[in-house]
């Protein structure tokens, strides 16, 4: 049985057809090979003996596996038999294998084995050929002149078919690789299809991005969606308003995220007597005032508050007068600074309304050296601006806080309440319930969420008749006031609610609005507000 296959090779001669004759005792296999010019005159099968033996008989040239030139217009690559393959040099083997579409890497023995395997398959009728052609021993080969025409070949026989050699002819090793690649392509196709579905669902538009970059963008969006689901984060919101992301590791049915744009009540009528209070842990007032995009005056223009309470001002006494000059419409301001540690803690009350009296601290020397409390008296209530001590790294101040500070503050408030209702605001450094912290399970022994601090918060404030105004107004709402800088929690709304307005129970029903201003940045805390109707 005689077979013929058509191959593409690169060589130094003008485009011509080359015959590869596989001689066996009983039959011949004629392989027609097209040679193509690639602009190089270098021979792919050049050896020192190739030119010298150009006039040798074909049989001799075949044994040496060299290129035979006939008048500079035609050449033949001849392989006499399997023994001839053994005699071919490594470069000859590699060129031959490349021409057949077989990998040409490896040692000589591997190259010889690959070529023998291919030849054996061809002789046995097992080669990867698209179509088979049987030709008789008297076949004829016509070569068209390629200098003026396209390369063509006509093979005539009693039973004539045209055949193209499949470019994917491979050895056993290559076949395995190819199967693996096909599997990878199929898998990739499935992945791309799934990514396209996710792209539609998340409304990801990338019309100007193509190819690999587009796939990477879709893959990233897919990963983000999966992370959001697994961690209890709803990412299908406006990323310019991260506080509207519902983020909680242990959410309960009915919980929703706080959004001041939709959850704040309508403003009171102008003839309704009321006071508007704001509170903000600024985490360093001097640094905040350097931000051109926000200052206290700008906040005043936006919110038109009557009183602003500040915590963690980190000021020294010498800084206060310079800052007072920037307050313009707020002529009444009262500051307390830490003397135990300079540039630490500190609280202040800035007011449009002149108070009846002012008091700094609790009146207990052990608690009053860090500037943590300012009290002002108005006609209808007492206002306390407090910054409760953090239990610190390793909970080193936990005992001090729950056995000394909290009880002292609670008792002080109850004493004031004997004459007027009390409003306590500030950073109280406690997330009271699981709804008040993104990751309750992971912070059981973190300062601000220990069982001891939460119990102390209840015992010394809530159980003494002071009402958490935000939680009363929004019982099933997840709203945070603090996001740590370390992990970029503000961008994903992974925060804590540490800032409060607590009021005496007798005026809790006069609270028109208790709210958070999460869109105001400049600190790791956001401001909170209270609108209180007056008699």
Secondary structure as GFF3:
##gff-version 3
##sequence-region A 1 535
A	DSSP	beta_strand	6	11	.	.	.	ID=ss1
A	DSSP	beta_strand	17	23	.	.	.	ID=ss2
A	DSSP	beta_strand	28	37	.	.	.	ID=ss3
A	DSSP	alpha_helix	48	52	.	.	.	ID=ss4
A	DSSP	alpha_helix	58	64	.	.	.	ID=ss5
A	DSSP	beta_strand	67	70	.	.	.	ID=ss6
A	DSSP	beta_strand	74	77	.	.	.	ID=ss7
A	DSSP	alpha_helix	82	87	.	.	.	ID=ss8
A	DSSP	alpha_helix	90	99	.	.	.	ID=ss9
A	DSSP	alpha_helix	108	123	.	.	.	ID=ss10
A	DSSP	beta_strand	140	143	.	.	.	ID=ss11
A	DSSP	beta_strand	153	156	.	.	.	ID=ss12
A	DSSP	alpha_helix	172	201	.	.	.	ID=ss13
A	DSSP	alpha_helix	211	230	.	.	.	ID=ss14
A	DSSP	three_ten_helix	242	244	.	.	.	ID=ss15
A	DSSP	beta_strand	256	257	.	.	.	ID=ss16
A	DSSP	alpha_helix	260	263	.	.	.	ID=ss17
A	DSSP	beta_strand	274	281	.	.	.	ID=ss18
A	DSSP	alpha_helix	285	289	.	.	.	ID=ss19
A	DSSP	alpha_helix	296	303	.	.	.	ID=ss20
A	DSSP	beta_strand	307	311	.	.	.	ID=ss21
A	DSSP	alpha_helix	317	324	.	.	.	ID=ss22
A	DSSP	beta_strand	332	336	.	.	.	ID=ss23
A	DSSP	beta_strand	347	351	.	.	.	ID=ss24
A	DSSP	beta_strand	357	360	.	.	.	ID=ss25
A	DSSP	three_ten_helix	365	367	.	.	.	ID=ss26
A	DSSP	beta_strand	373	377	.	.	.	ID=ss27
A	DSSP	beta_strand	381	387	.	.	.	ID=ss28
A	DSSP	three_ten_helix	393	395	.	.	.	ID=ss29
A	DSSP	alpha_helix	398	400	.	.	.	ID=ss30
A	DSSP	pi_helix	401	405	.	.	.	ID=ss31
A	DSSP	alpha_helix	406	417	.	.	.	ID=ss32
A	DSSP	beta_strand	421	427	.	.	.	ID=ss33
A	DSSP	three_ten_helix	434	436	.	.	.	ID=ss34
A	DSSP	three_ten_helix	441	443	.	.	.	ID=ss35
A	DSSP	alpha_helix	451	460	.	.	.	ID=ss36
A	DSSP	three_ten_helix	462	464	.	.	.	ID=ss37
A	DSSP	beta_strand	466	468	.	.	.	ID=ss38
A	DSSP	alpha_helix	469	473	.	.	.	ID=ss39
A	DSSP	beta_strand	477	478	.	.	.	ID=ss40
A	DSSP	alpha_helix	489	492	.	.	.	ID=ss41
A	DSSP	beta_strand	499	504	.	.	.	ID=ss42
A	DSSP	three_ten_helix	505	510	.	.	.	ID=ss43
A	DSSP	beta_strand	511	517	.	.	.	ID=ss44
A	DSSP	beta_strand	527	533	.	.	.	ID=ss45
###
